[in-house]
Amino acid sequence: MSKIVLTNMCMVVDEKKEVVLVQNRKKIWQGLTFPGGKVEPRE
């Protein structure tokens, strides 16, 4: 049986201040990314 993993990522922009929200990851995967996550079973 196949396993399905659902993930998401979003971009948050403040157009008045001209800034974008990013996450600075430092553990397993390092670098800048947009906030995101995954859907847990039964969520």
N, C-alpha and C positions, 0 to 999 in steps of 0.2 A: 504494500500500500504506500502511495506517495505521501510525503509530508509537505504541507504548505506552510510557509512562514510569511506573515504579512508585516511589512515595515512601512514607515512613513518618514517624511522629511518635510520641513516647512521653512519658508523664508519670511522673516519678519522685517519690514522696512518702515522707517519713520521718514516719510517724504519731506516733512517740514525741516527736520534737522539733517536730512540727507545721510542717514546712517542705516546700517544693516546689522542685525543681531547674528553673531556667529559664536560657535562653541570652540574653545581651545582645548583639544583633547591631549592628554599627556601620558596615558597608560598604555593599553594594548595597541591602539592605532593612534599615532601622533599627528597633529596638524589641525588646521582650521576646518570646520564643517558647519553646516546648518543644524539647528536643533532637530532631533528626530527620536524615534523609538520603535518599538515593536509591539504587536498585540499578543498578549499572553493567552493561553488556552482558556476558553470559557469567558473571555472578556468581552 
